[in-house]
Amino acid sequence: MFVAAVVAVAIPVLSWFLGRRRPNPVKDATYECGVAELDSVNKRTAIRYYMTALLFIVFDIEIAFLYPWAVALKRFDAKLFVFGEMMVFLSVLLLAYAWVWKKGGLEWD
């Protein structure tokens, strides 16, 4: 851990000290995928992008919990209790999904 921390700090510090500094307006310009800048960089981004990312994370974490649970279910002694707990978890997520759907969070203009 110590070696990793030293390397993680040393590489950026050494590159800052040893790197060349030749400022140039072309180098400092915004560049994305070979296309010239169409709008201002400081333009506000629609909240829908953030909401979609959050929804993806929530439902992705659902799968991250669901798969190991399904694999390990046969190891538990109280299978009915563990199954009930997972149904509570899934019902809360289904309720959240229905709320997002009702609010129009899954529709694109």
ABEGO torsion letter per residue (X at the ends): XAAAAAAAAAAAAAAAAABBBBBBAAAABBBBGGBBBABBAABBBBAAAAAAAAAAAAAAAAAAAAAAAAAAAAABABAAAAAAAAAAAAAAAAAAAAAAAAAGAABBX
